[in-house]
Amino acid sequence: MGLTFEEIKIGDSASYTKSFTSEEVIDFSCLSGDKNPIHVNEEAGKASIFGARVVHGALVSSLFSTVFGTLLPGEGCIYLSQNSSFRKPVYLLDQITVTVKAIEKIEDKKFIKFETIAQNQNGEVVIKGEALLKPRSK
């Protein structure tokens, strides 16, 4: 079971690491309908400002949901909102680590605000933002 509002402390954090394959990017493209050539075509990626195919920002940011739903707060939480700033491109097979950290507790609503950061294998921040969640009730 996931943690409750009372069990989570400011500063609590959790991380998850994943790399995205070409097949996963193609699958996401089909599921989302975002078939922008910079994601699915090698030549278009090479000709872009990125110099290679890049992973969809929405696919990378979906890893925050993985952490929230399985680690912190875990099962039973409700993901209310997310804002994200996409800082650097993510390339196929980059090792991405997403970390969420509790930064504010909103007592009257029993919501928690989290900092959300995604970094590549070089420690560069590729996505930064904040999320608002309601942990499970007792």
C-alpha positions in Angstrom: 0.0 0.0 0.0 1.1 3.5 -0.6 2.0 6.1 2.0 -0.6 8.4 3.5 -0.3 12.2 3.9 0.7 11.8 7.5 3.5 9.3 6.7 5.2 11.5 4.0 7.8 14.0 5.3 9.1 17.0 3.5 12.4 15.9 1.8 11.2 12.3 1.2 12.3 11.3 -2.3 12.3 8.3 -4.6 13.9 7.6 -8.0 13.5 5.4 -11.0 15.9 4.8 -14.0 15.0 3.7 -17.5 16.4 3.9 -21.1 14.1 4.1 -24.1 14.6 1.9 -27.1 13.6 2.7 -30.7 10.7 0.2 -30.4 9.3 1.9 -27.3 9.5 5.3 -29.0 7.7 4.0 -32.1 5.1 2.3 -29.8 4.5 5.6 -28.0 4.2 7.4 -31.3 1.5 5.1 -32.3 -0.3 5.2 -29.0 -0.1 9.0 -28.7 -0.5 9.9 -32.3 2.6 12.1 -32.2 4.4 10.9 -35.3 6.7 13.9 -35.5 9.6 12.6 -37.7 12.3 13.7 -35.2 11.0 10.9 -33.0 10.5 8.1 -35.6 12.8 8.7 -38.5 16.6 8.5 -38.4 17.2 10.9 -41.3 14.7 13.5 -39.9 16.4 13.3 -36.5 19.9 13.8 -38.0 18.6 16.8 -40.0 17.0 18.4 -36.9 18.6 20.8 -34.4 19.2 17.7 -32.2 21.4 15.8 -34.7 19.6 12.5 -34.0 16.2 11.0 -33.1 14.9 12.2 -29.8 12.5 10.6 -27.3 9.1 12.3 -26.9 9.2 14.7 -23.9 5.8 13.3 -22.8 7.2 9.8 -22.8 10.1 10.8 -20.6 7.9 12.7 -18.2 5.6 9.7 -17.9 8.3 8.2 -15.7 7.2 10.5 -12.9 3.9 8.7 -12.9 5.9 5.4 -12.5 7.5 6.7 -9.3 4.3 8.3 -7.9 2.2 5.2 -8.5 4.7 2.6 -7.3 7.2 4.2 -4.9 6.2 7.6 -3.4 3.5 8.0 -2.4 2.7 4.6 -4.1 -0.6 2.8 -4.6 -3.7 4.7 -4.1 -2.4 8.2 -4.7 -4.1 10.6 -7.1 -1.9 12.5 -9.5 -3.6 16.0 -9.7 -1.2 18.1 -11.8 2.2 18.4 -13.3 4.2 21.2 -14.9 7.4 20.5 -16.8 10.1 22.4 -18.4 12.0 20.4 -21.1 15.6 21.5 -20.8 17.6 19.1 -22.9 16.8 16.4 -25.5 16.7 12.8 -24.6 18.2 10.4 -27.1 17.5 6.8 -27.7 19.1 4.6 -25.0 20.0 7.6 -22.8 19.8 6.4 -19.2 17.2 8.6 -17.5 16.8 8.9 -13.8 13.6 10.6 -12.5 13.5 11.8 -9.0 10.5 13.1 -7.0 10.9 15.0 -3.7 8.2 16.1 -1.3 8.6 19.9 -1.0 5.3 21.2 0.5 2.4 19.7 2.4 -1.0 21.4 2.0 -2.7 20.5 5.3 -6.3 21.6 4.6 -6.5 19.5 1.4 -4.1 16.8 2.3 -2.2 17.4 -0.9 1.6 17.2 -1.3 3.7 19.2 -3.8 6.7 17.4 -5.3 9.7 18.6 -7.2 10.2 16.5 -10.3 13.6 16.2 -12.0 14.8 13.9 -14.8 18.5 13.6 -15.4 20.5 11.8 -18.1 23.5 9.5 -17.5 25.7 12.6 -17.5 23.8 14.2 -14.6 22.3 16.9 -16.9 18.8 18.0 -16.1 16.5 17.2 -19.0 13.2 17.9 -17.4 12.4 19.9 -14.3 9.0 20.7 -12.8 6.5 20.2 -10.0 3.6 17.9 -9.4 0.7 17.9 -7.0 -0.6 14.7 -5.5 -3.2 13.4 -3.0 -1.8 10.4 -1.2 -4.1 7.6 -0.3 -6.4 8.0 2.7 -5.9 5.9 5.8 
